[in-house]
Amino acid sequence: MMRLKHLTILAVLISLTGQLSVRAENPQHVRRLLETKECRGCNLGNVNLRGADLRDVDLRDAYLAGANLEQADLSGAKLVGADMSDTNLISAKLV
């Protein structure tokens, strides 16, 4: 029953943030990010969050190498110490 509740919440969040294809090293970290907007030190390598609403997220010390954040709204995001090597930030909003 609890798993169904979590899947329902995730489905609603995905529909609100647009079409997301989540392929991260740790899917629980993606779920945590989308549910709480906080994921310090998370492994989000290679995740596809194209067009996601990530305003004011806390991603300090997160691993985002190879992530697709194209057209994502990262205004107000805390990214200190995040590994963003090879991260796609084309048309992303950072301010």
MDTraj code that builds the backbone (N, CA, C; nanometers):
import mdtraj as md
import numpy as np

residues = "MET MET ARG LEU LYS HIS LEU THR ILE LEU ALA VAL LEU ILE SER LEU THR GLY GLN LEU SER VAL ARG ALA GLU ASN PRO GLN HIS VAL ARG ARG LEU LEU GLU THR LYS GLU CYS ARG GLY CYS ASN LEU GLY ASN VAL ASN LEU ARG GLY ALA ASP LEU ARG ASP VAL ASP LEU ARG ASP ALA TYR LEU ALA GLY ALA ASN LEU GLU GLN ALA ASP LEU SER GLY ALA LYS LEU VAL GLY ALA ASP MET SER ASP THR ASN LEU ILE SER ALA LYS LEU VAL".split()
xyz = np.array([
    [0.0823, -0.1189, 0.0000],
    [0.0000, 0.0000, 0.0000],
    [0.0870, 0.1258, 0.0000],
    [0.1940, 0.1272, 0.0849],
    [0.2822, 0.2425, 0.0914],
    [0.3559, 0.2610, -0.0408],
    [0.3961, 0.1503, -0.1034],
    [0.4659, 0.1585, -0.2317],
    [0.3747, 0.2204, -0.3375],
    [0.2482, 0.1827, -0.3381],
    [0.1523, 0.2397, -0.4323],
    [0.1393, 0.3893, -0.4097],
    [0.1375, 0.4316, -0.2845],
    [0.1281, 0.5738, -0.2529],
    [0.2496, 0.6491, -0.3078],
    [0.3698, 0.5918, -0.2906],
    [0.4908, 0.6554, -0.3399],
    [0.4911, 0.6633, -0.4924],
    [0.4476, 0.5569, -0.5575],
    [0.4422, 0.5576, -0.7039],
    [0.3405, 0.6598, -0.7543],
    [0.2305, 0.6741, -0.6848],
    [0.1295, 0.7728, -0.7226],
    [0.1859, 0.9137, -0.7091],
    [0.2546, 0.9402, -0.5987],
    [0.3157, 1.0722, -0.5779],
    [0.4179, 1.1004, -0.6868],
    [0.5018, 1.0029, -0.7179],
    [0.6024, 1.0200, -0.8224],
    [0.5377, 1.0476, -0.9574],
    [0.4303, 0.9762, -0.9903],
    [0.3611, 0.9979, -1.1174],
    [0.3043, 1.1393, -1.1257],
    [0.2482, 1.1871, -1.0155],
    [0.1938, 1.3238, -1.0132],
    [0.3056, 1.4249, -1.0303],
    [0.4168, 1.4073, -0.9601],
    [0.5290, 1.5004, -0.9719],
    [0.5852, 1.5021, -1.1134],
    [0.5957, 1.3860, -1.1742],
    [0.6471, 1.3800, -1.3103],
    [0.5524, 1.4519, -1.4058],
    [0.4233, 1.4339, -1.3885],
    [0.3290, 1.5017, -1.4770],
    [0.3341, 1.6527, -1.4582],
    [0.3637, 1.6985, -1.3364],
    [0.3726, 1.8414, -1.3100],
    [0.4998, 1.9033, -1.3649],
    [0.6078, 1.8272, -1.3710],
    [0.7354, 1.8814, -1.4167],
    [0.7617, 1.8529, -1.5637],
    [0.6737, 1.7896, -1.6308],
    [0.6928, 1.7606, -1.7720],
    [0.7371, 1.6168, -1.7923],
    [0.7738, 1.5873, -1.9125],
    [0.8147, 1.4519, -1.9480],
    [0.9549, 1.4262, -1.8970],
    [0.9706, 1.3399, -1.7996],
    [1.1009, 1.3090, -1.7440],
    [1.1341, 1.1633, -1.7717],
    [1.2555, 1.1422, -1.8139],
    [1.3049, 1.0070, -1.8291],
    [1.4140, 0.9883, -1.7251],
    [1.3849, 0.9154, -1.6213],
    [1.4766, 0.9051, -1.5101],
    [1.5625, 0.7798, -1.5252],
    [1.6926, 0.8013, -1.5437],
    [1.7882, 0.6922, -1.5520],
    [1.9103, 0.7325, -1.4712],
    [1.8962, 0.7344, -1.3430],
    [2.0055, 0.7744, -1.2555],
    [2.0672, 0.6516, -1.1916],
    [2.1842, 0.6722, -1.1357],
    [2.2480, 0.5646, -1.0622],
    [2.1625, 0.5244, -0.9427],
    [2.0901, 0.6198, -0.8844],
    [2.0102, 0.5913, -0.7662],
    [1.8703, 0.6521, -0.7812],
    [1.7727, 0.5745, -0.8292],
    [1.6372, 0.6269, -0.8508],
    [1.5719, 0.6810, -0.7239],
    [1.6099, 0.6303, -0.6067],
    [1.5542, 0.6821, -0.4821],
    [1.5951, 0.8270, -0.4610],
    [1.7149, 0.8636, -0.5087],
    [1.7591, 1.0019, -0.4971],
    [1.6762, 1.0928, -0.5868],
    [1.6408, 1.0445, -0.7043],
    [1.5557, 1.1239, -0.7944],
    [1.4197, 1.1449, -0.7289],
    [1.3636, 1.0410, -0.6742],
    [1.2344, 1.0504, -0.6065],
    [1.2421, 1.1519, -0.4921],
    [1.3488, 1.1419, -0.4131],
    [1.3675, 1.2346, -0.3010],
    [1.3761, 1.3787, -0.3500],
    [1.4520, 1.4015, -0.4573],
    [1.4649, 1.5362, -0.5141],
    [1.3295, 1.5906, -0.5562],
    [1.2533, 1.5116, -0.6283],
    [1.1250, 1.5583, -0.6797],
    [1.0201, 1.5757, -0.5699],
    [1.0271, 1.4943, -0.4657],
    [0.9287, 1.5038, -0.3578],
    [0.9601, 1.6148, -0.2585],
    [1.0911, 1.6365, -0.2299],
    [1.1271, 1.7285, -0.1221],
    [1.2038, 1.8518, -0.1674],
    [1.2535, 1.8506, -0.2926],
    [1.3390, 1.9572, -0.3461],
    [1.4687, 1.9696, -0.2660],
    [1.5100, 1.8628, -0.1999],
    [1.6353, 1.8586, -0.1251],
    [1.6992, 1.7238, -0.1503],
    [1.8255, 1.7284, -0.1933],
    [1.8956, 1.6028, -0.2189],
    [2.0459, 1.6267, -0.2093],
    [2.0897, 1.6721, -0.0932],
    [2.2322, 1.6990, -0.0700],
    [2.3119, 1.5695, -0.0807],
    [2.4203, 1.5753, -0.1604],
    [2.5078, 1.4600, -0.1749],
    [2.4492, 1.3448, -0.2552],
    [2.3398, 1.3673, -0.3222],
    [2.2731, 1.2608, -0.3984],
    [2.3509, 1.2226, -0.5240],
    [2.3272, 1.1013, -0.5708],
    [2.3836, 1.0535, -0.6960],
    [2.2772, 1.0676, -0.8039],
    [2.2912, 1.1728, -0.8846],
    [2.1989, 1.1981, -0.9948],
    [2.2728, 1.1945, -1.1282],
    [2.3786, 1.1157, -1.1329],
    [2.4567, 1.1038, -1.2556],
    [2.3729, 1.0501, -1.3700],
    [2.3825, 1.1160, -1.4842],
    [2.3156, 1.0763, -1.6082],
    [2.1635, 1.0848, -1.6032],
    [2.1073, 1.1487, -1.5032],
    [1.9619, 1.1612, -1.4945],
    [1.9122, 1.2591, -1.6021],
    [1.7935, 1.2356, -1.6531],
    [1.7332, 1.3247, -1.7515],
    [1.6209, 1.4030, -1.6830],
    [1.6500, 1.5294, -1.6521],
    [1.5513, 1.6177, -1.5911],
    [1.5246, 1.7365, -1.6840],
    [1.5190, 1.7086, -1.8123],
    [1.4964, 1.8120, -1.9125],
    [1.3642, 1.8828, -1.8845],
    [1.3717, 2.0165, -1.8720],
    [1.2525, 2.0980, -1.8532],
    [1.1935, 2.0919, -1.7138],
    [1.2625, 2.0297, -1.6192],
    [1.2079, 2.0136, -1.4840],
    [1.2068, 2.1462, -1.4072],
    [1.1100, 2.1611, -1.3197],
    [1.1015, 2.2754, -1.2299],
    [1.1822, 2.2412, -1.1052],
    [1.3040, 2.2922, -1.0998],
    [1.3942, 2.2646, -0.9890],
    [1.4281, 2.3930, -0.9139],
    [1.3344, 2.4856, -0.9121],
    [1.3568, 2.6119, -0.8411],
    [1.3821, 2.5842, -0.6934],
    [1.4834, 2.6527, -0.6408],
    [1.5165, 2.6494, -0.4977],
    [1.5539, 2.5109, -0.4449],
    [1.5963, 2.4186, -0.5311],
    [1.6378, 2.2869, -0.4832],
    [1.7713, 2.2968, -0.4105],
    [1.7949, 2.2046, -0.3201],
    [1.9216, 2.1962, -0.2494],
    [1.9966, 2.0744, -0.3023],
    [2.0946, 2.0992, -0.3888],
    [2.1752, 1.9929, -0.4487],
    [2.3219, 2.0085, -0.4108],
    [2.3482, 2.0642, -0.2934],
    [2.4869, 2.0810, -0.2499],
    [2.5553, 1.9447, -0.2425],
    [2.6765, 1.9410, -0.2995],
    [2.7613, 1.8206, -0.3006],
    [2.6998, 1.7031, -0.3761],
    [2.6009, 1.7282, -0.4606],
    [2.5381, 1.6215, -0.5392],
    [2.6253, 1.5853, -0.6590],
    [2.6110, 1.4635, -0.7057],
    [2.6804, 1.4148, -0.8246],
    [2.5830, 1.4258, -0.9418],
    [2.6097, 1.5207, -1.0320],
    [2.5226, 1.5457, -1.1467],
    [2.5952, 1.5248, -1.2796],
    [2.7089, 1.4574, -1.2767],
    [2.7880, 1.4378, -1.3979],
    [2.7048, 1.3685, -1.5053],
    [2.7051, 1.4269, -1.6245],
    [2.6329, 1.3690, -1.7368],
    [2.4829, 1.3903, -1.7336],
    [2.4325, 1.4646, -1.6369],
    [2.2876, 1.4871, -1.6269],
    [2.2388, 1.5784, -1.7389],
    [2.1148, 1.5582, -1.7801],
    [2.0515, 1.6453, -1.8783],
    [1.9570, 1.7401, -1.8051],
    [1.9991, 1.8660, -1.7927],
    [1.9179, 1.9696, -1.7279],
    [1.8762, 2.0759, -1.8296],
    [1.8740, 2.0358, -1.9558],
    [1.8348, 2.1280, -2.0622],
    [1.6953, 2.1840, -2.0335],
    [1.6834, 2.3157, -2.0411],
    [1.5582, 2.3897, -2.0203],
    [1.5011, 2.3740, -1.8795],
    [1.5797, 2.3216, -1.7864],
    [1.5330, 2.3101, -1.6476],
    [1.5398, 2.4469, -1.5807],
    [1.4513, 2.4718, -1.4867],
    [1.4527, 2.5961, -1.4100],
    [1.5243, 2.5689, -1.2786],
    [1.6485, 2.6161, -1.2693],
    [1.7311, 2.5973, -1.1510],
    [1.7494, 2.7284, -1.0749],
    [1.6608, 2.8242, -1.0963],
    [1.6754, 2.9529, -1.0281],
    [1.6645, 2.9320, -0.8773],
    [1.7593, 2.9902, -0.8061],
    [1.7622, 2.9776, -0.6613],
    [1.8184, 2.8459, -0.6106],
    [1.8646, 2.7595, -0.7006],
    [1.9174, 2.6287, -0.6598],
    [2.0498, 2.6431, -0.5865],
    [2.0706, 2.5601, -0.4880],
    [2.1966, 2.5548, -0.4138],
    [2.2800, 2.4430, -0.4762],
    [2.3892, 2.4813, -0.5426],
    [2.4702, 2.3858, -0.6175],
    [2.6158, 2.3824, -0.5719],
    [2.6467, 2.4407, -0.4571],
    [2.7843, 2.4456, -0.4078],
    [2.8379, 2.3040, -0.3898],
    [2.9528, 2.2790, -0.4485],
    [3.0177, 2.1491, -0.4348],
    [2.9613, 2.0407, -0.5249],
    [2.8618, 2.0730, -0.6060],
    [2.8025, 1.9727, -0.6956],
    [2.8979, 1.9428, -0.8110],
    [2.9096, 1.8167, -0.8478],
    [2.9886, 1.7755, -0.9636],
    [2.8972, 1.7819, -1.0846],
    [2.9212, 1.8828, -1.1680],
    [2.8362, 1.9031, -1.2846],
    [2.9142, 1.8833, -1.4139],
    [3.0174, 1.8010, -1.4101],
    [3.0956, 1.7761, -1.5304],
    [3.0089, 1.7075, -1.6354],
    [3.0202, 1.7567, -1.7575],
    [2.9431, 1.7046, -1.8712],
    [2.7920, 1.7153, -1.8523],
    [2.7474, 1.8058, -1.7693],
    [2.6033, 1.8282, -1.7494],
    [2.5522, 1.9198, -1.8595],
    [2.4395, 1.8851, -1.9198],
    [2.3783, 1.9647, -2.0253],
    [2.2923, 2.0726, -1.9603],
    [2.3342, 2.1992, -1.9749],
    [2.2608, 2.3125, -1.9195],
    [2.2096, 2.4057, -2.0286],
    [2.1955, 2.3533, -2.1511],
    [2.1471, 2.4357, -2.2614],
    [2.0102, 2.4911, -2.2276],
    [1.9965, 2.6211, -2.2376],
    [1.8701, 2.6935, -2.2127],
    [1.8167, 2.6741, -2.0709],
    [1.9013, 2.6306, -1.9787],
    [1.8564, 2.6164, -1.8383],
    [1.8526, 2.7551, -1.7759],
    [1.7592, 2.7745, -1.6858],
    [1.7476, 2.9015, -1.6128],
    [1.8226, 2.8847, -1.4815],
    [1.9271, 2.9674, -1.4638],
    [2.0111, 2.9546, -1.3465],
    [1.9975, 3.0724, -1.2502],
    [1.9269, 3.1751, -1.2886],
    [1.9119, 3.2942, -1.2023],
    [1.7660, 3.3187, -1.1742],
])
top = md.Topology()
chain = top.add_chain()
for i, resn in enumerate(residues, 1):
    res = top.add_residue(resn, chain, resSeq=i)
    for name in ("N", "CA", "C"):
        top.add_atom(name, md.element.get_by_symbol(name[0]), res)
traj = md.Trajectory(xyz[None], top)
